[in-house]
Amino acid sequence: MPLTEAGIYVAALRLVDADGVEALTMRKLAAELDANPMSLYHHVPNKEAVLRGVTRMVGAEFRTVTLENAPWQERMRLLATDFRALAHRHPELLAYSFSHQPDFIQPDDPFWTALTAIVAAAGVPHPEVPETAALMVAVVIGVLAAELNGSLQQWASLKPPGAAADADEATDADRSGPDRDHMFRLVIDTLITGLEGRLAAGRR
């Protein structure tokens, strides 16, 4: 089968999903494709370019249910939930992208297209749609990055100063750790409530 740029990205994604970004090398990628390592450089210049291409490929394949007649709040929750599901399908890649590829979201990506449409439907003035969407993305990505690397779980398990430290008093919920699904819903609800409040204040 002829070597192609798209085929390289697909193979790279398999390797990253299996072993992580740090384990990906051009030599391993060539072995996965049963190709000469030097032949890869006819299609991609280096590992960084491969990762950028893989991330854009995954971003372009993002899909969410379109609920055109639903309230914008419901559409926002669904979009955020589907984006989180994508991050958990490819946790190694997305964790890397969140930290190293600020341009991994492109103007024509399905996620950005859907998000800006929802923000506009909420009633945000047209000139403010991009910056409002960007701030929402920043919050969601920050939460997902902390979730993927374990920081969120650790922080949510910290007890407030003065809280009882007796392990015998711990509830079943304390022992199992924080509910990440609940925490993510809380983040999205907080974003929605904040935007609702801002729009209501602007109409006064």
C-alpha beads as a LAMMPS data file, in Angstrom:
LAMMPS data file: protein, C-alpha beads

204 atoms
203 bonds

1 atom types
1 bond types

-500.0 500.0 xlo xhi
-500.0 500.0 ylo yhi
-500.0 500.0 zlo zhi

Masses

1 110.0

Atoms # bond

1 1 1 0.000 0.000 0.000
2 1 1 1.455 3.401 -0.937
3 1 1 2.645 5.590 1.923
4 1 1 0.462 8.669 2.395
5 1 1 0.344 11.581 4.821
6 1 1 -3.110 10.515 6.020
7 1 1 -1.910 6.953 6.558
8 1 1 1.024 8.228 8.599
9 1 1 -1.326 10.164 10.869
10 1 1 -3.602 7.173 11.387
11 1 1 -0.662 4.945 12.318
12 1 1 0.776 7.612 14.610
13 1 1 -2.540 7.914 16.427
14 1 1 -2.569 4.162 17.072
15 1 1 0.909 4.370 18.596
16 1 1 0.132 7.432 20.703
17 1 1 -3.094 5.886 22.008
18 1 1 -1.201 2.733 22.943
19 1 1 2.044 4.083 24.365
20 1 1 1.829 7.867 24.695
21 1 1 3.385 10.805 22.880
22 1 1 6.831 10.396 24.389
23 1 1 7.104 6.851 23.054
24 1 1 6.387 7.918 19.477
25 1 1 9.454 8.067 17.235
26 1 1 9.831 8.261 13.498
27 1 1 11.517 4.856 13.573
28 1 1 8.638 3.239 15.464
29 1 1 6.196 4.913 13.140
30 1 1 8.035 3.527 10.116
31 1 1 7.978 0.045 11.645
32 1 1 4.225 0.359 12.243
33 1 1 3.802 1.228 8.562
34 1 1 6.319 -1.391 7.408
35 1 1 8.207 1.394 5.644
36 1 1 11.744 2.714 5.434
37 1 1 12.142 5.454 8.117
38 1 1 13.615 7.852 5.580
39 1 1 10.570 7.502 3.345
40 1 1 8.434 9.188 6.006
41 1 1 10.321 12.439 5.488
42 1 1 8.931 12.701 1.964
43 1 1 5.541 13.317 3.590
44 1 1 6.219 14.878 7.021
45 1 1 9.293 16.833 8.180
46 1 1 9.481 15.612 11.789
47 1 1 7.669 14.164 14.790
48 1 1 6.204 17.534 15.790
49 1 1 4.599 17.881 12.367
50 1 1 3.192 14.371 12.703
51 1 1 1.625 15.203 16.071
52 1 1 0.203 18.431 14.713
53 1 1 -1.307 16.562 11.774
54 1 1 -2.729 13.845 14.012
55 1 1 -4.313 16.416 16.314
56 1 1 -5.923 18.260 13.421
57 1 1 -7.156 14.976 11.976
58 1 1 -8.824 14.084 15.284
59 1 1 -10.241 17.599 15.651
60 1 1 -11.689 17.537 12.149
61 1 1 -13.425 14.236 12.917
62 1 1 -15.151 15.566 16.032
63 1 1 -18.883 14.981 15.910
64 1 1 -21.728 16.105 18.118
65 1 1 -25.491 15.807 17.916
66 1 1 -27.018 18.937 16.411
67 1 1 -30.062 20.156 18.327
68 1 1 -30.967 23.243 16.359
69 1 1 -34.296 23.807 18.134
70 1 1 -33.051 23.061 21.661
71 1 1 -32.183 25.832 24.147
72 1 1 -28.607 26.987 23.777
73 1 1 -27.860 25.801 27.322
74 1 1 -28.746 22.217 26.408
75 1 1 -26.700 22.446 23.216
76 1 1 -23.731 23.768 25.197
77 1 1 -23.894 20.901 27.694
78 1 1 -24.061 18.325 24.912
79 1 1 -21.173 19.887 22.978
80 1 1 -18.967 20.021 26.060
81 1 1 -19.824 16.428 26.969
82 1 1 -18.965 15.209 23.464
83 1 1 -15.685 17.144 23.516
84 1 1 -14.817 15.526 26.839
85 1 1 -15.641 12.115 25.378
86 1 1 -13.200 12.823 22.530
87 1 1 -10.497 13.741 25.041
88 1 1 -11.025 10.460 26.864
89 1 1 -10.902 8.464 23.612
90 1 1 -7.443 9.884 22.921
91 1 1 -6.191 11.032 26.343
92 1 1 -2.479 10.965 25.565
93 1 1 -2.847 12.970 22.362
94 1 1 -5.291 15.527 23.740
95 1 1 -3.309 16.063 26.947
96 1 1 -0.263 16.814 24.788
97 1 1 -2.238 19.080 22.469
98 1 1 -3.735 21.066 25.342
99 1 1 -0.232 21.861 26.599
100 1 1 1.853 22.118 23.420
101 1 1 -0.403 23.064 20.510
102 1 1 -2.293 26.322 21.056
103 1 1 -3.481 26.206 17.438
104 1 1 -4.949 22.709 17.623
105 1 1 -8.432 24.228 17.262
106 1 1 -8.853 25.713 13.809
107 1 1 -11.578 28.114 12.569
108 1 1 -13.223 25.428 10.426
109 1 1 -13.083 22.638 13.017
110 1 1 -16.521 21.138 13.779
111 1 1 -16.083 21.845 17.493
112 1 1 -15.311 25.546 17.021
113 1 1 -18.047 25.910 14.415
114 1 1 -20.624 24.407 16.763
115 1 1 -19.421 26.369 19.789
116 1 1 -19.523 29.768 18.102
117 1 1 -22.995 28.991 16.730
118 1 1 -24.219 28.190 20.249
119 1 1 -22.640 31.315 21.727
120 1 1 -24.302 33.409 19.018
121 1 1 -27.639 31.686 19.668
122 1 1 -27.317 32.598 23.343
123 1 1 -27.499 36.237 22.330
124 1 1 -23.860 37.279 22.589
125 1 1 -23.247 40.282 20.289
126 1 1 -21.573 39.170 17.074
127 1 1 -18.256 41.010 17.655
128 1 1 -17.918 39.331 21.064
129 1 1 -18.650 35.773 19.944
130 1 1 -15.008 34.735 19.267
131 1 1 -13.629 36.010 22.579
132 1 1 -16.540 34.549 24.556
133 1 1 -16.095 31.171 22.854
134 1 1 -12.328 31.345 23.410
135 1 1 -12.776 31.931 27.144
136 1 1 -15.173 29.001 27.397
137 1 1 -12.723 26.773 25.526
138 1 1 -9.913 27.866 27.855
139 1 1 -11.909 26.899 30.936
140 1 1 -13.050 23.546 29.535
141 1 1 -9.572 22.633 28.292
142 1 1 -8.027 23.600 31.616
143 1 1 -10.442 21.318 33.451
144 1 1 -9.929 18.460 30.989
145 1 1 -6.144 18.792 31.151
146 1 1 -6.280 18.573 34.949
147 1 1 -8.675 15.639 34.707
148 1 1 -6.477 13.730 32.253
149 1 1 -3.260 14.197 34.236
150 1 1 -4.876 13.386 37.581
151 1 1 -4.513 16.848 39.115
152 1 1 -8.256 17.451 39.351
153 1 1 -8.789 14.218 41.262
154 1 1 -5.986 15.090 43.674
155 1 1 -7.105 18.680 44.269
156 1 1 -10.724 17.667 44.825
157 1 1 -9.600 15.175 47.455
158 1 1 -7.858 17.831 49.550
159 1 1 -9.660 18.554 52.819
160 1 1 -10.322 22.143 53.903
161 1 1 -8.190 23.370 56.819
162 1 1 -9.645 22.152 60.082
163 1 1 -11.662 19.348 58.510
164 1 1 -11.812 16.092 60.438
165 1 1 -8.915 13.852 59.459
166 1 1 -10.279 10.707 61.112
167 1 1 -10.392 8.023 58.403
168 1 1 -13.177 6.252 60.325
169 1 1 -15.456 9.200 59.637
170 1 1 -14.895 9.104 55.879
171 1 1 -17.975 8.418 53.790
172 1 1 -18.126 5.983 50.887
173 1 1 -17.943 8.986 48.526
174 1 1 -14.771 10.187 50.284
175 1 1 -13.133 6.799 49.855
176 1 1 -14.006 6.460 46.174
177 1 1 -12.792 9.966 45.369
178 1 1 -14.618 12.807 43.656
179 1 1 -17.140 12.086 40.902
180 1 1 -15.447 13.446 37.774
181 1 1 -18.665 13.383 35.744
182 1 1 -20.387 15.489 38.393
183 1 1 -17.455 17.894 38.557
184 1 1 -17.458 18.393 34.792
185 1 1 -21.204 19.053 34.786
186 1 1 -20.640 21.583 37.559
187 1 1 -18.047 23.395 35.448
188 1 1 -20.344 23.604 32.425
189 1 1 -23.319 24.689 34.530
190 1 1 -21.162 27.412 36.084
191 1 1 -20.098 28.653 32.641
192 1 1 -23.686 28.673 31.448
193 1 1 -24.918 30.479 34.562
194 1 1 -22.176 33.067 34.197
195 1 1 -23.046 33.728 30.572
196 1 1 -26.748 33.926 31.396
197 1 1 -26.001 36.487 34.099
198 1 1 -23.802 38.567 31.833
199 1 1 -26.405 38.613 29.054
200 1 1 -29.185 39.483 31.502
201 1 1 -27.126 42.355 32.897
202 1 1 -26.482 43.643 29.398
203 1 1 -30.212 43.803 28.669
204 1 1 -30.998 46.021 31.667

Bonds

1 1 1 2
2 1 2 3
3 1 3 4
4 1 4 5
5 1 5 6
6 1 6 7
7 1 7 8
8 1 8 9
9 1 9 10
10 1 10 11
11 1 11 12
12 1 12 13
13 1 13 14
14 1 14 15
15 1 15 16
16 1 16 17
17 1 17 18
18 1 18 19
19 1 19 20
20 1 20 21
21 1 21 22
22 1 22 23
23 1 23 24
24 1 24 25
25 1 25 26
26 1 26 27
27 1 27 28
28 1 28 29
29 1 29 30
30 1 30 31
31 1 31 32
32 1 32 33
33 1 33 34
34 1 34 35
35 1 35 36
36 1 36 37
37 1 37 38
38 1 38 39
39 1 39 40
40 1 40 41
41 1 41 42
42 1 42 43
43 1 43 44
44 1 44 45
45 1 45 46
46 1 46 47
47 1 47 48
48 1 48 49
49 1 49 50
50 1 50 51
51 1 51 52
52 1 52 53
53 1 53 54
54 1 54 55
55 1 55 56
56 1 56 57
57 1 57 58
58 1 58 59
59 1 59 60
60 1 60 61
61 1 61 62
62 1 62 63
63 1 63 64
64 1 64 65
65 1 65 66
66 1 66 67
67 1 67 68
68 1 68 69
69 1 69 70
70 1 70 71
71 1 71 72
72 1 72 73
73 1 73 74
74 1 74 75
75 1 75 76
76 1 76 77
77 1 77 78
78 1 78 79
79 1 79 80
80 1 80 81
81 1 81 82
82 1 82 83
83 1 83 84
84 1 84 85
85 1 85 86
86 1 86 87
87 1 87 88
88 1 88 89
89 1 89 90
90 1 90 91
91 1 91 92
92 1 92 93
93 1 93 94
94 1 94 95
95 1 95 96
96 1 96 97
97 1 97 98
98 1 98 99
99 1 99 100
100 1 100 101
101 1 101 102
102 1 102 103
103 1 103 104
104 1 104 105
105 1 105 106
106 1 106 107
107 1 107 108
108 1 108 109
109 1 109 110
110 1 110 111
111 1 111 112
112 1 112 113
113 1 113 114
114 1 114 115
115 1 115 116
116 1 116 117
117 1 117 118
118 1 118 119
119 1 119 120
120 1 120 121
121 1 121 122
122 1 122 123
123 1 123 124
124 1 124 125
125 1 125 126
126 1 126 127
127 1 127 128
128 1 128 129
129 1 129 130
130 1 130 131
131 1 131 132
132 1 132 133
133 1 133 134
134 1 134 135
135 1 135 136
136 1 136 137
137 1 137 138
138 1 138 139
139 1 139 140
140 1 140 141
141 1 141 142
142 1 142 143
143 1 143 144
144 1 144 145
145 1 145 146
146 1 146 147
147 1 147 148
148 1 148 149
149 1 149 150
150 1 150 151
151 1 151 152
152 1 152 153
153 1 153 154
154 1 154 155
155 1 155 156
156 1 156 157
157 1 157 158
158 1 158 159
159 1 159 160
160 1 160 161
161 1 161 162
162 1 162 163
163 1 163 164
164 1 164 165
165 1 165 166
166 1 166 167
167 1 167 168
168 1 168 169
169 1 169 170
170 1 170 171
171 1 171 172
172 1 172 173
173 1 173 174
174 1 174 175
175 1 175 176
176 1 176 177
177 1 177 178
178 1 178 179
179 1 179 180
180 1 180 181
181 1 181 182
182 1 182 183
183 1 183 184
184 1 184 185
185 1 185 186
186 1 186 187
187 1 187 188
188 1 188 189
189 1 189 190
190 1 190 191
191 1 191 192
192 1 192 193
193 1 193 194
194 1 194 195
195 1 195 196
196 1 196 197
197 1 197 198
198 1 198 199
199 1 199 200
200 1 200 201
201 1 201 202
202 1 202 203
203 1 203 204
